[in-house]
Amino acid sequence: MAGAVLAWQTVGGWDRLSTTDYGRTLVVKLLVLAVVLVIAQGSKSWVARRLDFAVVLRGDAATVRPFVHSVAAETALVIVVLAAASLLVTASPGR
């Protein structure tokens, strides 16, 4: 919550979310973070259903491969969120 308040104080208004580089970067970061959270929730329930099956098959490559792809996709999206956060630290708020 404190991050949202700080972001609002830094941006200064709704119009600045689309008119400044800082605002656009903030929106991208928040959208990608929301996607990561949705995918993580789906992945959690998917893994809970499929993990027992993978264990029964003793780690067959075809069974484990979807888990690897899921973790790789989530990791890539989190790297995008971290990159956006690092850009926000160095960006001028545009006031």
N, CA, C and O atoms as a CHARMM CRD file, in Angstrom:
* protein
*
  380
    1    1 MET  N      0.82000  -1.18900   0.00000 PROA 1      0.00000
    2    1 MET  CA     0.00000   0.00000   0.00000 PROA 1      0.00000
    3    1 MET  C      0.86600   1.25700   0.00000 PROA 1      0.00000
    4    1 MET  O      0.54300   2.24400  -0.66000 PROA 1      0.00000
    5    2 ALA  N      1.96500   1.20900   0.74500 PROA 2      0.00000
    6    2 ALA  CA     2.84500   2.37000   0.79700 PROA 2      0.00000
    7    2 ALA  C      3.44500   2.66000  -0.57700 PROA 2      0.00000
    8    2 ALA  O      3.65100   3.81800  -0.94200 PROA 2      0.00000
    9    3 GLY  N      3.72600   1.58700  -1.34300 PROA 3      0.00000
   10    3 GLY  CA     4.25600   1.77500  -2.69900 PROA 3      0.00000
   11    3 GLY  C      3.25300   2.45700  -3.60600 PROA 3      0.00000
   12    3 GLY  O      3.62700   3.28000  -4.44100 PROA 3      0.00000
   13    4 ALA  N      1.97700   2.12000  -3.44900 PROA 4      0.00000
   14    4 ALA  CA     0.93400   2.74800  -4.26500 PROA 4      0.00000
   15    4 ALA  C      0.80500   4.22700  -3.93000 PROA 4      0.00000
   16    4 ALA  O      0.64800   5.05600  -4.82600 PROA 4      0.00000
   17    5 VAL  N      0.87000   4.56000  -2.64400 PROA 5      0.00000
   18    5 VAL  CA     0.79100   5.96500  -2.22700 PROA 5      0.00000
   19    5 VAL  C      1.99400   6.73800  -2.75000 PROA 5      0.00000
   20    5 VAL  O      1.84500   7.85300  -3.25200 PROA 5      0.00000
   21    6 LEU  N      3.17200   6.16100  -2.63800 PROA 6      0.00000
   22    6 LEU  CA     4.38500   6.81900  -3.13400 PROA 6      0.00000
   23    6 LEU  C      4.31200   7.01300  -4.64300 PROA 6      0.00000
   24    6 LEU  O      4.67500   8.07500  -5.14900 PROA 6      0.00000
   25    7 ALA  N      3.84500   5.99900  -5.36500 PROA 7      0.00000
   26    7 ALA  CA     3.72100   6.11200  -6.82100 PROA 7      0.00000
   27    7 ALA  C      2.73700   7.20800  -7.18300 PROA 7      0.00000
   28    7 ALA  O      2.98300   7.98700  -8.10400 PROA 7      0.00000
   29    8 TRP  N      1.61900   7.27200  -6.46200 PROA 8      0.00000
   30    8 TRP  CA     0.61500   8.31000  -6.74700 PROA 8      0.00000
   31    8 TRP  C      1.18800   9.69900  -6.48900 PROA 8      0.00000
   32    8 TRP  O      0.96600  10.61900  -7.27700 PROA 8      0.00000
   33    9 GLN  N      1.92400   9.85600  -5.39300 PROA 9      0.00000
   34    9 GLN  CA     2.53900  11.14900  -5.09500 PROA 9      0.00000
   35    9 GLN  C      3.58700  11.51500  -6.13800 PROA 9      0.00000
   36    9 GLN  O      3.72600  12.68200  -6.50400 PROA 9      0.00000
   37   10 THR  N      4.31900  10.52200  -6.61300 PROA 10     0.00000
   38   10 THR  CA     5.37200  10.77600  -7.59300 PROA 10     0.00000
   39   10 THR  C      4.78400  11.12400  -8.95300 PROA 10     0.00000
   40   10 THR  O      5.26100  12.04600  -9.61500 PROA 10     0.00000
   41   11 VAL  N      3.75200  10.39700  -9.37700 PROA 11     0.00000
   42   11 VAL  CA     3.15500  10.63800 -10.68900 PROA 11     0.00000
   43   11 VAL  C      2.35100  11.93200 -10.66700 PROA 11     0.00000
   44   11 VAL  O      2.50700  12.76600 -11.55800 PROA 11     0.00000
   45   12 GLY  N      1.50800  12.11200  -9.67800 PROA 12     0.00000
   46   12 GLY  CA     0.80400  13.36500  -9.51200 PROA 12     0.00000
   47   12 GLY  C     -0.55800  13.46700 -10.16200 PROA 12     0.00000
   48   12 GLY  O     -1.21800  14.49300  -9.99900 PROA 12     0.00000
   49   13 GLY  N     -1.01300  12.47400 -10.88100 PROA 13     0.00000
   50   13 GLY  CA    -2.34600  12.53500 -11.47800 PROA 13     0.00000
   51   13 GLY  C     -2.53400  11.47800 -12.54000 PROA 13     0.00000
   52   13 GLY  O     -1.57300  10.89300 -13.03700 PROA 13     0.00000
   53   14 TRP  N     -3.80600  11.24000 -12.88400 PROA 14     0.00000
   54   14 TRP  CA    -4.12400  10.21100 -13.86400 PROA 14     0.00000
   55   14 TRP  C     -3.53400  10.53000 -15.23300 PROA 14     0.00000
   56   14 TRP  O     -3.06000   9.63400 -15.93200 PROA 14     0.00000
   57   15 ASP  N     -3.56400  11.80200 -15.61500 PROA 15     0.00000
   58   15 ASP  CA    -3.07400  12.16400 -16.94000 PROA 15     0.00000
   59   15 ASP  C     -1.58500  11.90200 -17.10100 PROA 15     0.00000
   60   15 ASP  O     -1.12400  11.63500 -18.21000 PROA 15     0.00000
   61   16 ARG  N     -0.83800  11.97100 -16.02900 PROA 16     0.00000
   62   16 ARG  CA     0.61300  11.74900 -16.10600 PROA 16     0.00000
   63   16 ARG  C      0.98200  10.26800 -16.27700 PROA 16     0.00000
   64   16 ARG  O      2.12100   9.94600 -16.61800 PROA 16     0.00000
   65   17 LEU  N      0.02800   9.37900 -16.04000 PROA 17     0.00000
   66   17 LEU  CA     0.30600   7.95900 -16.26600 PROA 17     0.00000
   67   17 LEU  C      0.52600   7.66100 -17.74600 PROA 17     0.00000
   68   17 LEU  O      1.25000   6.72800 -18.09400 PROA 17     0.00000
   69   18 SER  N     -0.09500   8.44800 -18.61100 PROA 18     0.00000
   70   18 SER  CA     0.05800   8.20600 -20.04400 PROA 18     0.00000
   71   18 SER  C      0.92600   9.23900 -20.74700 PROA 18     0.00000
   72   18 SER  O      1.32900   9.03100 -21.89100 PROA 18     0.00000
   73   19 THR  N      1.21900  10.34600 -20.08000 PROA 19     0.00000
   74   19 THR  CA     1.97100  11.40500 -20.76000 PROA 19     0.00000
   75   19 THR  C      3.44100  11.47000 -20.36400 PROA 19     0.00000
   76   19 THR  O      4.20500  12.20500 -20.98900 PROA 19     0.00000
   77   20 THR  N      3.85500  10.73100 -19.35200 PROA 20     0.00000
   78   20 THR  CA     5.26500  10.75400 -18.95000 PROA 20     0.00000
   79   20 THR  C      5.86200   9.35600 -19.08700 PROA 20     0.00000
   80   20 THR  O      5.16000   8.35000 -18.97900 PROA 20     0.00000
   81   21 ASP  N      7.17000   9.31600 -19.32700 PROA 21     0.00000
   82   21 ASP  CA     7.85500   8.02000 -19.40000 PROA 21     0.00000
   83   21 ASP  C      7.72600   7.27500 -18.07900 PROA 21     0.00000
   84   21 ASP  O      7.54000   6.05800 -18.05900 PROA 21     0.00000
   85   22 TYR  N      7.82400   8.00500 -16.98500 PROA 22     0.00000
   86   22 TYR  CA     7.70800   7.39400 -15.65500 PROA 22     0.00000
   87   22 TYR  C      6.33600   6.73600 -15.48300 PROA 22     0.00000
   88   22 TYR  O      6.24000   5.60100 -15.01500 PROA 22     0.00000
   89   23 GLY  N      5.29400   7.44300 -15.85800 PROA 23     0.00000
   90   23 GLY  CA     3.94000   6.91700 -15.72800 PROA 23     0.00000
   91   23 GLY  C      3.71100   5.68700 -16.59500 PROA 23     0.00000
   92   23 GLY  O      3.10200   4.71500 -16.15000 PROA 23     0.00000
   93   24 ARG  N      4.20200   5.72900 -17.83900 PROA 24     0.00000
   94   24 ARG  CA     4.05500   4.57600 -18.73000 PROA 24     0.00000
   95   24 ARG  C      4.83400   3.37600 -18.20400 PROA 24     0.00000
   96   24 ARG  O      4.34900   2.24600 -18.26400 PROA 24     0.00000
   97   25 THR  N      6.03600   3.61200 -17.69100 PROA 25     0.00000
   98   25 THR  CA     6.83000   2.52200 -17.12700 PROA 25     0.00000
   99   25 THR  C      6.13100   1.93500 -15.90900 PROA 25     0.00000
  100   25 THR  O      6.12600   0.71800 -15.72200 PROA 25     0.00000
  101   26 LEU  N      5.54700   2.78400 -15.08600 PROA 26     0.00000
  102   26 LEU  CA     4.80700   2.32100 -13.91400 PROA 26     0.00000
  103   26 LEU  C      3.61400   1.46500 -14.32100 PROA 26     0.00000
  104   26 LEU  O      3.35300   0.43000 -13.70700 PROA 26     0.00000
  105   27 VAL  N      2.89300   1.88900 -15.34800 PROA 27     0.00000
  106   27 VAL  CA     1.73700   1.11900 -15.82000 PROA 27     0.00000
  107   27 VAL  C      2.18300  -0.23900 -16.36000 PROA 27     0.00000
  108   27 VAL  O      1.55100  -1.25600 -16.07700 PROA 27     0.00000
  109   28 VAL  N      3.27000  -0.25900 -17.13600 PROA 28     0.00000
  110   28 VAL  CA     3.79400  -1.52800 -17.66100 PROA 28     0.00000
  111   28 VAL  C      4.17700  -2.45300 -16.51200 PROA 28     0.00000
  112   28 VAL  O      3.85600  -3.64200 -16.52800 PROA 28     0.00000
  113   29 LYS  N      4.86500  -1.90000 -15.51400 PROA 29     0.00000
  114   29 LYS  CA     5.27700  -2.71400 -14.36700 PROA 29     0.00000
  115   29 LYS  C      4.05900  -3.30500 -13.65300 PROA 29     0.00000
  116   29 LYS  O      4.05200  -4.48900 -13.31900 PROA 29     0.00000
  117   30 LEU  N      3.04700  -2.49700 -13.42400 PROA 30     0.00000
  118   30 LEU  CA     1.86400  -2.97300 -12.71400 PROA 30     0.00000
  119   30 LEU  C      1.08800  -4.00700 -13.52600 PROA 30     0.00000
  120   30 LEU  O      0.57400  -4.97700 -12.96800 PROA 30     0.00000
  121   31 LEU  N      1.00300  -3.80600 -14.83800 PROA 31     0.00000
  122   31 LEU  CA     0.30400  -4.77700 -15.67800 PROA 31     0.00000
  123   31 LEU  C      1.03900  -6.11300 -15.72700 PROA 31     0.00000
  124   31 LEU  O      0.41800  -7.17000 -15.62000 PROA 31     0.00000
  125   32 VAL  N      2.36000  -6.06500 -15.88800 PROA 32     0.00000
  126   32 VAL  CA     3.13200  -7.31000 -15.92500 PROA 32     0.00000
  127   32 VAL  C      3.06500  -8.00500 -14.57000 PROA 32     0.00000
  128   32 VAL  O      2.96600  -9.23000 -14.50800 PROA 32     0.00000
  129   33 LEU  N      3.11700  -7.24100 -13.49200 PROA 33     0.00000
  130   33 LEU  CA     3.00100  -7.83300 -12.15500 PROA 33     0.00000
  131   33 LEU  C      1.64000  -8.50900 -11.98400 PROA 33     0.00000
  132   33 LEU  O      1.55800  -9.59500 -11.41000 PROA 33     0.00000
  133   34 ALA  N      0.58600  -7.88200 -12.47200 PROA 34     0.00000
  134   34 ALA  CA    -0.74300  -8.49300 -12.38400 PROA 34     0.00000
  135   34 ALA  C     -0.79000  -9.79500 -13.18400 PROA 34     0.00000
  136   34 ALA  O     -1.38300 -10.77800 -12.74100 PROA 34     0.00000
  137   35 VAL  N     -0.16500  -9.79800 -14.36400 PROA 35     0.00000
  138   35 VAL  CA    -0.10600 -11.01800 -15.17400 PROA 35     0.00000
  139   35 VAL  C      0.65900 -12.10700 -14.43600 PROA 35     0.00000
  140   35 VAL  O      0.24100 -13.26500 -14.43000 PROA 35     0.00000
  141   36 VAL  N      1.78500 -11.74000 -13.80900 PROA 36     0.00000
  142   36 VAL  CA     2.57800 -12.70900 -13.04800 PROA 36     0.00000
  143   36 VAL  C      1.74900 -13.31200 -11.92300 PROA 36     0.00000
  144   36 VAL  O      1.78600 -14.52300 -11.70500 PROA 36     0.00000
  145   37 LEU  N      1.00800 -12.48600 -11.21500 PROA 37     0.00000
  146   37 LEU  CA     0.19900 -12.99300 -10.10500 PROA 37     0.00000
  147   37 LEU  C     -0.91300 -13.92800 -10.57800 PROA 37     0.00000
  148   37 LEU  O     -1.19500 -14.93800  -9.93400 PROA 37     0.00000
  149   38 VAL  N     -1.53800 -13.59100 -11.69700 PROA 38     0.00000
  150   38 VAL  CA    -2.58800 -14.45500 -12.24000 PROA 38     0.00000
  151   38 VAL  C     -1.99700 -15.78700 -12.70500 PROA 38     0.00000
  152   38 VAL  O     -2.55100 -16.85100 -12.43000 PROA 38     0.00000
  153   39 ILE  N     -0.87500 -15.71700 -13.40600 PROA 39     0.00000
  154   39 ILE  CA    -0.22400 -16.94600 -13.87400 PROA 39     0.00000
  155   39 ILE  C      0.25100 -17.77900 -12.69200 PROA 39     0.00000
  156   39 ILE  O      0.13000 -19.00400 -12.71400 PROA 39     0.00000
  157   40 ALA  N      0.78400 -17.14000 -11.66800 PROA 40     0.00000
  158   40 ALA  CA     1.26600 -17.87600 -10.49500 PROA 40     0.00000
  159   40 ALA  C      0.11700 -18.60000  -9.79800 PROA 40     0.00000
  160   40 ALA  O      0.28500 -19.73400  -9.34800 PROA 40     0.00000
  161   41 GLN  N     -1.03500 -17.96600  -9.70600 PROA 41     0.00000
  162   41 GLN  CA    -2.18400 -18.62700  -9.08600 PROA 41     0.00000
  163   41 GLN  C     -2.63500 -19.82300  -9.91400 PROA 41     0.00000
  164   41 GLN  O     -2.91800 -20.89300  -9.37400 PROA 41     0.00000
  165   42 GLY  N     -2.70000 -19.63600 -11.22000 PROA 42     0.00000
  166   42 GLY  CA    -3.06600 -20.74600 -12.09300 PROA 42     0.00000
  167   42 GLY  C     -2.04700 -21.86400 -12.05600 PROA 42     0.00000
  168   42 GLY  O     -2.40100 -23.04300 -12.06300 PROA 42     0.00000
  169   43 SER  N     -0.78000 -21.48900 -12.01700 PROA 43     0.00000
  170   43 SER  CA     0.28700 -22.47600 -11.95800 PROA 43     0.00000
  171   43 SER  C      0.23900 -23.26400 -10.65600 PROA 43     0.00000
  172   43 SER  O      0.50000 -24.46700 -10.63600 PROA 43     0.00000
  173   44 LYS  N     -0.09100 -22.58500  -9.58500 PROA 44     0.00000
  174   44 LYS  CA    -0.17300 -23.26100  -8.28000 PROA 44     0.00000
  175   44 LYS  C     -1.23300 -24.35500  -8.30500 PROA 44     0.00000
  176   44 LYS  O     -0.98400 -25.47500  -7.85800 PROA 44     0.00000
  177   45 SER  N     -2.39100 -24.03900  -8.81600 PROA 45     0.00000
  178   45 SER  CA    -3.45100 -25.04800  -8.85400 PROA 45     0.00000
  179   45 SER  C     -3.13800 -26.13500  -9.88300 PROA 45     0.00000
  180   45 SER  O     -3.45400 -27.30400  -9.66200 PROA 45     0.00000
  181   46 TRP  N     -2.52300 -25.76100 -10.99600 PROA 46     0.00000
  182   46 TRP  CA    -2.14200 -26.73900 -12.01700 PROA 46     0.00000
  183   46 TRP  C     -1.11100 -27.72700 -11.48200 PROA 46     0.00000
  184   46 TRP  O     -1.22400 -28.93500 -11.69300 PROA 46     0.00000
  185   47 VAL  N     -0.09700 -27.19500 -10.78100 PROA 47     0.00000
  186   47 VAL  CA     0.93400 -28.05400 -10.20600 PROA 47     0.00000
  187   47 VAL  C      0.33000 -28.96400  -9.14400 PROA 47     0.00000
  188   47 VAL  O      0.69600 -30.13600  -9.05600 PROA 47     0.00000
  189   48 ALA  N     -0.57400 -28.45000  -8.35100 PROA 48     0.00000
  190   48 ALA  CA    -1.19200 -29.27000  -7.30600 PROA 48     0.00000
  191   48 ALA  C     -1.92400 -30.46700  -7.91400 PROA 48     0.00000
  192   48 ALA  O     -1.91600 -31.55700  -7.34300 PROA 48     0.00000
  193   49 ARG  N     -2.55700 -30.26400  -9.07100 PROA 49     0.00000
  194   49 ARG  CA    -3.27100 -31.36500  -9.72800 PROA 49     0.00000
  195   49 ARG  C     -2.33100 -32.33700 -10.42900 PROA 49     0.00000
  196   49 ARG  O     -2.58000 -33.54300 -10.43200 PROA 49     0.00000
  197   50 ARG  N     -1.25700 -31.83100 -11.02200 PROA 50     0.00000
  198   50 ARG  CA    -0.40600 -32.65900 -11.87600 PROA 50     0.00000
  199   50 ARG  C      0.81300 -33.25700 -11.18900 PROA 50     0.00000
  200   50 ARG  O      1.40600 -34.19700 -11.71700 PROA 50     0.00000
  201   51 LEU  N      1.20600 -32.74200 -10.02900 PROA 51     0.00000
  202   51 LEU  CA     2.45100 -33.17900  -9.41100 PROA 51     0.00000
  203   51 LEU  C      2.40000 -34.63900  -9.00200 PROA 51     0.00000
  204   51 LEU  O      3.37800 -35.36600  -9.18100 PROA 51     0.00000
  205   52 ASP  N      1.29000 -35.07400  -8.46200 PROA 52     0.00000
  206   52 ASP  CA     1.17300 -36.48400  -8.08200 PROA 52     0.00000
  207   52 ASP  C      1.34400 -37.38700  -9.30200 PROA 52     0.00000
  208   52 ASP  O      1.98800 -38.43300  -9.21800 PROA 52     0.00000
  209   53 PHE  N      0.77800 -36.99000 -10.41400 PROA 53     0.00000
  210   53 PHE  CA     0.90300 -37.75000 -11.64800 PROA 53     0.00000
  211   53 PHE  C      2.35700 -37.82100 -12.09900 PROA 53     0.00000
  212   53 PHE  O      2.82600 -38.87300 -12.53600 PROA 53     0.00000
  213   54 ALA  N      3.07000 -36.69900 -11.99200 PROA 54     0.00000
  214   54 ALA  CA     4.48400 -36.67300 -12.39200 PROA 54     0.00000
  215   54 ALA  C      5.32300 -37.56400 -11.49300 PROA 54     0.00000
  216   54 ALA  O      6.25300 -38.21600 -11.96800 PROA 54     0.00000
  217   55 VAL  N      5.01300 -37.60400 -10.21500 PROA 55     0.00000
  218   55 VAL  CA     5.76500 -38.44600  -9.27700 PROA 55     0.00000
  219   55 VAL  C      5.51100 -39.92000  -9.57800 PROA 55     0.00000
  220   55 VAL  O      6.43100 -40.73600  -9.51600 PROA 55     0.00000
  221   56 VAL  N      4.27400 -40.26000  -9.90300 PROA 56     0.00000
  222   56 VAL  CA     3.95300 -41.65200 -10.22500 PROA 56     0.00000
  223   56 VAL  C      4.74400 -42.10900 -11.45400 PROA 56     0.00000
  224   56 VAL  O      5.19800 -43.25100 -11.51500 PROA 56     0.00000
  225   57 LEU  N      4.90400 -41.22400 -12.41500 PROA 57     0.00000
  226   57 LEU  CA     5.65700 -41.56900 -13.62600 PROA 57     0.00000
  227   57 LEU  C      7.17000 -41.43700 -13.42900 PROA 57     0.00000
  228   57 LEU  O      7.94400 -41.62800 -14.36800 PROA 57     0.00000
  229   58 ARG  N      7.57500 -41.11500 -12.22400 PROA 58     0.00000
  230   58 ARG  CA     8.99200 -41.03800 -11.84000 PROA 58     0.00000
  231   58 ARG  C      9.80600 -40.06700 -12.69200 PROA 58     0.00000
  232   58 ARG  O     10.91700 -40.37300 -13.12500 PROA 58     0.00000
  233   59 GLY  N      9.23500 -38.90900 -12.91800 PROA 59     0.00000
  234   59 GLY  CA     9.99200 -37.85100 -13.57800 PROA 59     0.00000
  235   59 GLY  C     10.22200 -38.06500 -15.05400 PROA 59     0.00000
  236   59 GLY  O     11.24300 -37.62900 -15.58600 PROA 59     0.00000
  237   60 ASP  N      9.29800 -38.72700 -15.73000 PROA 60     0.00000
  238   60 ASP  CA     9.39100 -38.89100 -17.17600 PROA 60     0.00000
  239   60 ASP  C      9.54600 -37.50800 -17.81400 PROA 60     0.00000
  240   60 ASP  O      8.85100 -36.56800 -17.42800 PROA 60     0.00000
  241   61 ALA  N     10.44900 -37.37900 -18.78400 PROA 61     0.00000
  242   61 ALA  CA    10.77400 -36.08000 -19.37500 PROA 61     0.00000
  243   61 ALA  C      9.54400 -35.38300 -19.95400 PROA 61     0.00000
  244   61 ALA  O      9.39200 -34.17100 -19.80600 PROA 61     0.00000
  245   62 ALA  N      8.68600 -36.12100 -20.59700 PROA 62     0.00000
  246   62 ALA  CA     7.48900 -35.51800 -21.19500 PROA 62     0.00000
  247   62 ALA  C      6.52900 -34.99900 -20.13300 PROA 62     0.00000
  248   62 ALA  O      5.77800 -34.05500 -20.38100 PROA 62     0.00000
  249   63 THR  N      6.54900 -35.60800 -18.95700 PROA 63     0.00000
  250   63 THR  CA     5.66900 -35.17800 -17.87300 PROA 63     0.00000
  251   63 THR  C      6.24900 -33.98100 -17.13700 PROA 63     0.00000
  252   63 THR  O      5.50300 -33.11500 -16.67900 PROA 63     0.00000
  253   64 VAL  N      7.55900 -33.92300 -17.02000 PROA 64     0.00000
  254   64 VAL  CA     8.21500 -32.85000 -16.27500 PROA 64     0.00000
  255   64 VAL  C      8.36200 -31.58800 -17.12300 PROA 64     0.00000
  256   64 VAL  O      8.40400 -30.48800 -16.57100 PROA 64     0.00000
  257   65 ARG  N      8.43900 -31.71400 -18.42800 PROA 65     0.00000
  258   65 ARG  CA     8.67300 -30.58000 -19.32100 PROA 65     0.00000
  259   65 ARG  C      7.68900 -29.42800 -19.10900 PROA 65     0.00000
  260   65 ARG  O      8.13200 -28.28000 -19.07600 PROA 65     0.00000
  261   66 PRO  N      6.38600 -29.66200 -18.96400 PROA 66     0.00000
  262   66 PRO  CA     5.47900 -28.53200 -18.72500 PROA 66     0.00000
  263   66 PRO  C      5.79500 -27.76400 -17.43500 PROA 66     0.00000
  264   66 PRO  O      5.60200 -26.54900 -17.37300 PROA 66     0.00000
  265   67 PHE  N      6.27600 -28.46300 -16.41500 PROA 67     0.00000
  266   67 PHE  CA     6.65700 -27.77400 -15.18100 PROA 67     0.00000
  267   67 PHE  C      7.83100 -26.83600 -15.44100 PROA 67     0.00000
  268   67 PHE  O      7.86100 -25.71000 -14.94400 PROA 67     0.00000
  269   68 VAL  N      8.79100 -27.31000 -16.22000 PROA 68     0.00000
  270   68 VAL  CA     9.97400 -26.50200 -16.55100 PROA 68     0.00000
  271   68 VAL  C      9.55800 -25.26500 -17.33700 PROA 68     0.00000
  272   68 VAL  O     10.03700 -24.16500 -17.06200 PROA 68     0.00000
  273   69 HSD  N      8.67600 -25.43600 -18.30400 PROA 69     0.00000
  274   69 HSD  CA     8.21700 -24.29600 -19.11000 PROA 69     0.00000
  275   69 HSD  C      7.44000 -23.29000 -18.25300 PROA 69     0.00000
  276   69 HSD  O      7.57500 -22.08100 -18.44100 PROA 69     0.00000
  277   70 SER  N      6.64600 -23.77600 -17.33600 PROA 70     0.00000
  278   70 SER  CA     5.87700 -22.90800 -16.46300 PROA 70     0.00000
  279   70 SER  C      6.80400 -22.05000 -15.59000 PROA 70     0.00000
  280   70 SER  O      6.61300 -20.84000 -15.47000 PROA 70     0.00000
  281   71 VAL  N      7.79200 -22.68500 -14.99300 PROA 71     0.00000
  282   71 VAL  CA     8.73700 -21.95100 -14.14700 PROA 71     0.00000
  283   71 VAL  C      9.54600 -20.96300 -14.97800 PROA 71     0.00000
  284   71 VAL  O      9.80100 -19.84600 -14.52800 PROA 71     0.00000
  285   72 ALA  N      9.94900 -21.35000 -16.17100 PROA 72     0.00000
  286   72 ALA  CA    10.72000 -20.45300 -17.03800 PROA 72     0.00000
  287   72 ALA  C      9.90100 -19.22900 -17.44200 PROA 72     0.00000
  288   72 ALA  O     10.42200 -18.11400 -17.45700 PROA 72     0.00000
  289   73 ALA  N      8.63200 -19.42500 -17.76800 PROA 73     0.00000
  290   73 ALA  CA     7.77600 -18.30200 -18.15600 PROA 73     0.00000
  291   73 ALA  C      7.56400 -17.33800 -16.99000 PROA 73     0.00000
  292   73 ALA  O      7.64200 -16.12200 -17.16100 PROA 73     0.00000
  293   74 GLU  N      7.29600 -17.88300 -15.81000 PROA 74     0.00000
  294   74 GLU  CA     7.11100 -17.02000 -14.64100 PROA 74     0.00000
  295   74 GLU  C      8.39900 -16.25900 -14.31800 PROA 74     0.00000
  296   74 GLU  O      8.35500 -15.08000 -13.96900 PROA 74     0.00000
  297   75 THR  N      9.52600 -16.92500 -14.43100 PROA 75     0.00000
  298   75 THR  CA    10.81000 -16.27700 -14.16200 PROA 75     0.00000
  299   75 THR  C     11.06700 -15.14100 -15.14100 PROA 75     0.00000
  300   75 THR  O     11.53000 -14.07200 -14.74200 PROA 75     0.00000
  301   76 ALA  N     10.77400 -15.36000 -16.41400 PROA 76     0.00000
  302   76 ALA  CA    10.97200 -14.30800 -17.41800 PROA 76     0.00000
  303   76 ALA  C     10.09300 -13.09600 -17.12600 PROA 76     0.00000
  304   76 ALA  O     10.54700 -11.95800 -17.24900 PROA 76     0.00000
  305   77 LEU  N      8.84300 -13.33200 -16.74200 PROA 77     0.00000
  306   77 LEU  CA     7.95200 -12.21200 -16.43000 PROA 77     0.00000
  307   77 LEU  C      8.40000 -11.46200 -15.18200 PROA 77     0.00000
  308   77 LEU  O      8.28800 -10.23700 -15.12700 PROA 77     0.00000
  309   78 VAL  N      8.89800 -12.16900 -14.19500 PROA 78     0.00000
  310   78 VAL  CA     9.39100 -11.50100 -12.98600 PROA 78     0.00000
  311   78 VAL  C     10.62400 -10.66700 -13.31800 PROA 78     0.00000
  312   78 VAL  O     10.81700  -9.60100 -12.73400 PROA 78     0.00000
  313   79 ILE  N     11.45600 -11.12900 -14.23900 PROA 79     0.00000
  314   79 ILE  CA    12.61100 -10.33700 -14.66700 PROA 79     0.00000
  315   79 ILE  C     12.15600  -9.04300 -15.33400 PROA 79     0.00000
  316   79 ILE  O     12.78500  -8.00000 -15.15500 PROA 79     0.00000
  317   80 VAL  N     11.06700  -9.10000 -16.10300 PROA 80     0.00000
  318   80 VAL  CA    10.51100  -7.88200 -16.71400 PROA 80     0.00000
  319   80 VAL  C     10.03700  -6.91500 -15.62400 PROA 80     0.00000
  320   80 VAL  O     10.26900  -5.71000 -15.72100 PROA 80     0.00000
  321   81 VAL  N      9.37500  -7.44000 -14.59100 PROA 81     0.00000
  322   81 VAL  CA     8.92200  -6.59000 -13.47800 PROA 81     0.00000
  323   81 VAL  C     10.11900  -5.94600 -12.79600 PROA 81     0.00000
  324   81 VAL  O     10.08600  -4.75400 -12.49100 PROA 81     0.00000
  325   82 LEU  N     11.17300  -6.71200 -12.55000 PROA 82     0.00000
  326   82 LEU  CA    12.36600  -6.15000 -11.90600 PROA 82     0.00000
  327   82 LEU  C     13.04800  -5.11100 -12.79200 PROA 82     0.00000
  328   82 LEU  O     13.54500  -4.10200 -12.29300 PROA 82     0.00000
  329   83 ALA  N     13.07400  -5.35000 -14.09400 PROA 83     0.00000
  330   83 ALA  CA    13.65600  -4.36600 -15.00700 PROA 83     0.00000
  331   83 ALA  C     12.85400  -3.06800 -14.98800 PROA 83     0.00000
  332   83 ALA  O     13.42800  -1.97900 -14.97100 PROA 83     0.00000
  333   84 ALA  N     11.53500  -3.18500 -14.99200 PROA 84     0.00000
  334   84 ALA  CA    10.69200  -1.98200 -14.92900 PROA 84     0.00000
  335   84 ALA  C     10.89800  -1.24900 -13.61400 PROA 84     0.00000
  336   84 ALA  O     10.93500  -0.01800 -13.59000 PROA 84     0.00000
  337   85 ALA  N     11.03100  -1.98900 -12.52200 PROA 85     0.00000
  338   85 ALA  CA    11.27000  -1.35700 -11.22100 PROA 85     0.00000
  339   85 ALA  C     12.60700  -0.63200 -11.21800 PROA 85     0.00000
  340   85 ALA  O     12.71500   0.46100 -10.66100 PROA 85     0.00000
  341   86 SER  N     13.62700  -1.22400 -11.83300 PROA 86     0.00000
  342   86 SER  CA    14.92400  -0.55400 -11.86400 PROA 86     0.00000
  343   86 SER  C     14.87400   0.69500 -12.74100 PROA 86     0.00000
  344   86 SER  O     15.55400   1.67900 -12.45200 PROA 86     0.00000
  345   87 LEU  N     14.07600   0.66500 -13.81000 PROA 87     0.00000
  346   87 LEU  CA    13.90700   1.87000 -14.62500 PROA 87     0.00000
  347   87 LEU  C     13.17400   2.96900 -13.85300 PROA 87     0.00000
  348   87 LEU  O     13.48400   4.14900 -14.01200 PROA 87     0.00000
  349   88 LEU  N     12.21600   2.59200 -13.03000 PROA 88     0.00000
  350   88 LEU  CA    11.49400   3.58500 -12.23700 PROA 88     0.00000
  351   88 LEU  C     12.39900   4.26500 -11.22100 PROA 88     0.00000
  352   88 LEU  O     12.22800   5.44700 -10.92400 PROA 88     0.00000
  353   89 VAL  N     13.35500   3.52500 -10.69200 PROA 89     0.00000
  354   89 VAL  CA    14.27700   4.09500  -9.70100 PROA 89     0.00000
  355   89 VAL  C     15.13000   5.18700 -10.33200 PROA 89     0.00000
  356   89 VAL  O     15.43700   6.19000  -9.68800 PROA 89     0.00000
  357   90 THR  N     15.51200   4.99400 -11.59000 PROA 90     0.00000
  358   90 THR  CA    16.41000   5.95100 -12.24400 PROA 90     0.00000
  359   90 THR  C     15.66700   6.99500 -13.07500 PROA 90     0.00000
  360   90 THR  O     16.27800   7.97200 -13.50700 PROA 90     0.00000
  361   91 ALA  N     14.36400   6.81800 -13.31000 PROA 91     0.00000
  362   91 ALA  CA    13.61200   7.71900 -14.17900 PROA 91     0.00000
  363   91 ALA  C     13.19800   8.98800 -13.44200 PROA 91     0.00000
  364   91 ALA  O     12.99300   8.99200 -12.22800 PROA 91     0.00000
  365   92 SER  N     13.08300  10.05000 -14.20600 PROA 92     0.00000
  366   92 SER  CA    12.57000  11.30700 -13.68700 PROA 92     0.00000
  367   92 SER  C     11.04600  11.24500 -13.71500 PROA 92     0.00000
  368   92 SER  O     10.47000  10.82600 -14.71800 PROA 92     0.00000
  369   93 PRO  N     10.37800  11.65500 -12.63100 PROA 93     0.00000
  370   93 PRO  CA     8.91400  11.58800 -12.59500 PROA 93     0.00000
  371   93 PRO  C      8.21800  12.45400 -13.63600 PROA 93     0.00000
  372   93 PRO  O      7.02200  12.27600 -13.86600 PROA 93     0.00000
  373   94 GLY  N      8.91400  13.37400 -14.26700 PROA 94     0.00000
  374   94 GLY  CA     8.33200  14.17400 -15.31800 PROA 94     0.00000
  375   94 GLY  C      7.48700  15.32300 -14.83900 PROA 94     0.00000
  376   94 GLY  O      6.58500  15.76900 -15.54900 PROA 94     0.00000
  377   95 ARG  N      7.75600  15.80600 -13.65900 PROA 95     0.00000
  378   95 ARG  CA     6.96900  16.94300 -13.14400 PROA 95     0.00000
  379   95 ARG  C      7.54600  18.24400 -13.61000 PROA 95     0.00000
  380   95 ARG  O      7.02000  19.30700 -13.27900 PROA 95     0.00000
